Amino acid sequence: MDLNSIKSKLAGLQNKNTKGEKREKIDYSLFLWKPKAEGKYQIRFVDSVYDKSNPFKEVFVHYGFGKFPIYALTNWGEKDPIVEFSKRLKEGEYDLENWKLSGKLEPKMRVFAPIIVRGEEDKGVRLWEFGKEVYAQLLGIAEDEDYGDFTDVSEGRDFTLTATKADFQGRAGLKSTIQIKPKQSPLSTDAELVEKWLNEQPNILEVHKTYKKTFDQLKEVLSSFLTPKVDNEEVEETEEEEEETETKSKNDDLPWEKKNGKGEIASKAPEKKKSKSEAFDDLFEKK
């Protein structure tokens, strides 16, 4: 583990689907681990086979667009229409509503790290997912010279993970807190097992590649998310406006892709809504 890389990550952190969708059943317990009940667990972080300098993998996920989270295309180095739209909302003239919408659309960071769960060594290396709070704590411990490299095969350290019941915005779940063990210990006394753990690890982006959406699919997701903001208004459409709405549906255009640059989806909508639609068009026509 490269401590300089860890310090850089810590500094950066401090400064800064559709309904009814059917998914193929995958036994994620083979690749991912999470506490299933309240209690204490002993885990050991392992050096990543994919990045020797840093065991932590930051992944960005879209929430609130359907039953399942959606992995942003930026994780694969590709353009993501939701991310692009969120950025352009902030690049335009300052507007409080646009900034709020931009924040809602921005993908949220989750972090994955390869671990061995003590007592379940036979299941091999799995990935534990956690959020920013635990991530900041781990980076802080990693840069503390008193602890050193806690992933070290010979003189690393285990962690005690405590899972307790918690409420996450009305949804019951388990909250994890961690504490590093004061005593150093080897990853394992079995050299062959250690070699296997260091080389046979799941890749989170490969695990979720089955459900990776295309750019066009994410455009549809974003369009469905934005459209109700206008269509739910209780206004009567003229025949001309109905025809325009039908044309939009057939072309599957997003608000910023209209050729006239006016965004007049429902011209009788309240002025405030019309102005926001026009703002979306203006932002993307400058691309």
C-alpha positions as CSV (number, residue, x, y, z in Angstrom):
1,M,0.0,0.0,0.0
2,D,1.4,3.4,-1.1
3,L,1.0,5.8,1.8
4,N,1.6,8.8,-0.4
5,S,-1.4,7.8,-2.5
6,I,-3.5,7.3,0.6
7,K,-2.6,10.8,1.9
8,S,-3.6,12.2,-1.5
9,K,-7.0,10.4,-1.4
10,L,-7.6,11.7,2.2
11,A,-6.9,15.3,1.2
12,G,-9.2,15.0,-1.8
13,L,-12.0,13.6,0.3
14,Q,-11.7,16.3,3.0
15,N,-11.8,19.1,0.4
16,K,-14.3,18.3,-1.4
17,N,-34.2,0.5,-13.8
18,T,-37.0,1.2,-14.3
19,K,-40.1,-0.1,-12.3
20,G,-40.7,-3.8,-12.7
21,E,-37.3,-4.3,-14.2
22,K,-36.3,-8.0,-14.2
23,R,-32.8,-8.9,-13.3
24,E,-31.0,-12.2,-13.7
25,K,-30.3,-13.8,-10.3
26,I,-26.7,-13.7,-9.3
27,D,-25.3,-15.0,-6.0
28,Y,-23.6,-11.8,-5.0
29,S,-22.4,-13.4,-1.7
30,L,-19.7,-15.1,-3.8
31,F,-18.2,-11.7,-4.6
32,L,-19.5,-9.2,-2.0
33,W,-19.7,-9.3,1.8
34,K,-21.8,-7.3,4.3
35,P,-22.9,-8.0,7.8
36,K,-26.2,-9.9,7.9
37,A,-27.0,-9.2,11.5
38,E,-26.1,-7.0,14.5
39,G,-22.8,-8.0,16.1
40,K,-19.1,-7.9,15.8
41,Y,-17.0,-9.2,12.9
42,Q,-13.3,-9.5,12.4
43,I,-12.0,-8.5,9.0
44,R,-8.7,-8.1,7.3
45,F,-8.1,-5.7,4.3
46,V,-6.0,-7.2,1.5
47,D,-3.9,-5.5,-1.1
48,S,-5.9,-5.1,-4.4
49,V,-4.6,-7.2,-7.3
50,Y,-5.9,-4.4,-9.6
51,D,-4.1,-1.5,-7.9
52,K,-1.1,-2.3,-5.7
53,S,-0.9,1.2,-4.4
54,N,-4.4,1.5,-3.0
55,P,-6.9,-1.2,-1.9
56,F,-9.9,1.1,-2.1
57,K,-11.9,1.4,-5.3
58,E,-14.2,4.4,-5.6
59,V,-17.3,3.7,-7.6
60,F,-20.0,6.2,-8.6
61,V,-23.7,5.2,-8.5
62,H,-26.9,6.8,-9.6
63,Y,-29.8,6.5,-7.1
64,G,-33.4,7.4,-7.3
65,F,-34.0,6.5,-10.9
66,G,-35.7,3.2,-10.3
67,K,-35.8,0.1,-8.1
68,F,-32.1,-0.6,-8.5
69,P,-29.0,1.6,-8.3
70,I,-27.4,2.4,-11.7
71,Y,-23.6,2.4,-12.1
72,A,-22.5,5.6,-13.8
73,L,-20.8,5.1,-17.2
74,T,-17.9,7.2,-15.9
75,N,-16.7,4.2,-13.9
76,W,-15.7,2.7,-17.2
77,G,-14.3,5.9,-18.6
78,E,-17.3,6.6,-20.8
79,K,-19.6,9.6,-21.1
80,D,-22.7,9.5,-19.0
81,P,-25.7,11.7,-20.0
82,I,-26.9,12.1,-16.4
83,V,-23.4,13.2,-15.3
84,E,-23.1,15.6,-18.3
85,F,-26.5,17.1,-17.6
86,S,-25.8,17.6,-13.9
87,K,-22.5,19.4,-14.8
88,R,-24.2,21.7,-17.3
89,L,-26.8,22.7,-14.9
90,K,-24.1,24.2,-12.7
91,E,-22.1,25.7,-15.6
92,G,-25.0,27.9,-16.6
93,E,-26.1,31.1,-14.9
94,Y,-26.6,30.5,-11.2
95,D,-30.1,29.3,-10.3
96,L,-31.0,27.7,-7.0
97,E,-33.4,25.2,-8.4
98,N,-30.8,24.1,-11.1
99,W,-28.2,23.6,-8.4
100,K,-30.5,21.5,-6.3
101,L,-31.4,19.4,-9.3
102,S,-27.8,19.1,-10.2
103,G,-26.9,17.8,-6.7
104,K,-29.8,15.3,-6.9
105,L,-28.5,14.0,-10.3
106,E,-24.9,13.7,-9.3
107,P,-23.8,10.1,-8.8
108,K,-23.0,9.2,-5.2
109,M,-19.6,7.7,-4.3
110,R,-19.4,4.2,-2.8
111,V,-16.2,2.5,-1.9
112,F,-15.2,-1.2,-2.2
113,A,-12.2,-3.0,-0.7
114,P,-11.0,-6.6,-0.8
115,I,-11.3,-8.3,2.6
116,I,-11.0,-11.6,4.3
117,V,-13.6,-12.3,7.0
118,R,-12.1,-14.2,9.9
119,G,-14.0,-17.5,10.4
120,E,-15.0,-17.5,6.7
121,E,-11.5,-17.8,5.2
122,D,-12.8,-20.7,3.0
123,K,-14.9,-18.2,1.0
124,G,-11.8,-16.3,-0.1
125,V,-11.5,-12.6,-0.8
126,R,-14.8,-10.7,-1.1
127,L,-15.5,-7.0,-1.5
128,W,-16.9,-4.9,1.3
129,E,-18.9,-1.8,0.3
130,F,-18.9,1.3,2.5
131,G,-19.5,5.0,2.4
132,K,-17.7,8.2,2.8
133,E,-17.6,8.2,6.7
134,V,-15.9,4.8,7.0
135,Y,-13.7,5.7,4.0
136,A,-12.4,8.8,5.6
137,Q,-11.6,6.9,8.8
138,L,-9.7,4.2,6.9
139,L,-7.7,6.7,5.0
140,G,-6.9,8.5,8.3
141,I,-5.7,5.3,9.9
142,A,-3.6,4.4,6.8
143,E,-1.7,7.6,6.9
144,D,-1.0,7.3,10.7
145,E,2.6,6.2,11.1
146,D,1.7,4.5,14.4
147,Y,-0.3,1.9,12.6
148,G,1.7,1.5,9.4
149,D,0.4,-0.5,6.4
150,F,-2.5,-2.5,7.8
151,T,-2.7,-4.6,4.6
152,D,0.9,-5.9,5.1
153,V,0.9,-9.7,4.7
154,S,3.3,-10.3,7.6
155,E,2.7,-7.4,10.0
156,G,-0.7,-6.0,9.1
157,R,-3.7,-5.6,11.4
158,D,-7.2,-6.9,11.5
159,F,-10.2,-4.7,12.2
160,T,-13.3,-5.2,14.4
161,L,-16.4,-4.3,12.5
162,T,-19.5,-3.6,14.7
163,A,-22.9,-3.7,13.0
164,T,-25.8,-2.0,14.7
165,K,-29.4,-1.3,13.6
166,A,-30.0,2.1,12.1
167,D,-32.6,4.1,10.2
168,F,-31.6,5.3,6.7
169,Q,-34.2,7.9,5.7
170,G,-37.1,5.7,6.7
171,R,-35.4,2.4,5.7
172,A,-34.1,0.0,8.4
173,G,-30.6,-1.3,7.9
174,L,-27.3,-2.0,9.6
175,K,-24.7,0.7,10.3
176,S,-21.1,-0.4,10.4
177,T,-18.3,1.1,12.5
178,I,-14.7,-0.1,12.5
179,Q,-11.8,-0.2,15.0
180,I,-8.3,-1.3,14.2
181,K,-6.7,-4.1,16.3
182,P,-3.7,-2.9,18.3
183,K,-1.8,-6.2,17.7
184,Q,-0.1,-6.9,14.4
185,S,-0.6,-10.3,12.8
186,P,0.0,-12.2,9.6
187,L,-2.7,-12.4,6.9
188,S,-2.3,-16.2,7.2
189,T,0.5,-18.7,8.1
190,D,-0.4,-20.7,4.9
191,A,1.8,-19.2,2.1
192,E,-0.3,-20.9,-0.7
193,L,-3.5,-19.4,0.8
194,V,-2.0,-16.0,1.0
195,E,-0.8,-16.3,-2.7
196,K,-4.3,-17.2,-3.7
197,W,-5.9,-14.4,-1.8
198,L,-3.6,-11.8,-3.3
199,N,-4.3,-13.0,-6.9
200,E,-7.8,-14.2,-7.0
201,Q,-10.1,-11.3,-6.3
202,P,-13.4,-10.1,-7.8
203,N,-13.5,-6.9,-9.8
204,I,-16.5,-4.8,-8.8
205,L,-17.0,-3.3,-12.3
206,E,-16.9,-6.8,-13.8
207,V,-19.4,-8.0,-11.2
208,H,-21.9,-5.3,-12.2
209,K,-21.1,-5.2,-15.9
210,T,-24.2,-7.4,-16.6
211,Y,-26.4,-4.5,-15.7
212,K,-24.3,-1.8,-17.3
213,K,-26.6,0.5,-19.3
214,T,-25.7,2.2,-22.6
215,F,-25.5,5.9,-23.2
216,D,-28.9,5.8,-25.0
217,Q,-30.5,3.8,-22.2
218,L,-29.4,6.3,-19.6
219,K,-30.8,9.1,-21.8
220,E,-34.2,7.4,-21.6
221,V,-33.8,7.0,-17.8
222,L,-33.1,10.8,-17.5
223,S,-35.9,11.7,-19.9
224,S,-38.4,9.7,-17.8
225,F,-37.1,11.4,-14.7
226,L,-37.4,14.9,-16.1
227,T,-40.6,14.6,-18.1
228,P,-43.1,14.2,-15.1
229,K,-41.9,17.6,-13.9
230,V,-43.8,19.1,-16.8
231,D,-46.4,16.5,-17.7
232,N,-47.8,16.3,-14.2
233,E,-49.0,19.9,-14.4
234,E,-52.8,20.1,-14.7
235,V,-53.0,22.1,-17.9
236,E,-55.0,21.5,-21.0
237,E,-53.0,20.9,-24.2
238,T,-54.1,22.2,-27.6
239,E,-54.1,19.8,-30.5
240,E,-50.9,21.4,-31.7
241,E,-49.3,20.8,-28.3
242,E,-50.5,17.2,-28.2
243,E,-48.9,16.7,-31.7
244,E,-45.6,18.2,-30.4
245,T,-45.6,15.9,-27.4
246,E,-46.3,12.8,-29.6
247,T,-43.4,13.9,-31.9
248,K,-41.1,14.2,-28.8
249,S,-42.1,10.7,-27.7
250,K,-41.4,9.1,-31.1
251,N,-38.1,10.8,-31.5
252,D,-37.2,10.1,-27.8
253,D,-35.4,13.4,-27.6
254,L,-34.2,14.8,-24.3
255,P,-35.0,18.4,-23.5
256,W,-31.7,19.7,-24.6
257,E,-31.9,18.0,-28.0
258,K,-34.7,20.0,-29.4
259,K,-33.8,21.9,-32.6
260,N,-35.7,25.1,-31.9
261,G,-34.0,25.8,-28.6
262,K,-37.2,26.9,-26.9
263,G,-38.2,23.7,-25.0
264,E,-41.9,24.4,-25.4
265,I,-43.2,21.1,-24.3
266,A,-46.3,22.6,-22.6
267,S,-46.6,26.2,-23.4
268,K,-49.4,26.7,-20.9
269,A,-47.4,25.5,-18.0
270,P,-46.6,28.0,-15.3
271,E,-44.0,30.5,-16.4
272,K,-41.5,29.2,-13.9
273,K,-41.6,25.7,-15.3
274,K,-41.3,27.0,-18.9
275,S,-38.2,29.0,-18.0
276,K,-36.5,26.0,-16.5
277,S,-37.2,24.0,-19.6
278,E,-35.7,26.8,-21.8
279,A,-32.7,26.9,-19.4
280,F,-32.1,23.1,-20.0
281,D,-32.2,23.7,-23.8
282,D,-29.8,26.7,-23.6
283,L,-27.2,24.7,-21.5
284,F,-27.0,21.9,-24.0
285,E,-27.2,23.8,-27.2
286,K,-23.8,25.4,-26.2
287,K,-22.2,22.0,-26.3
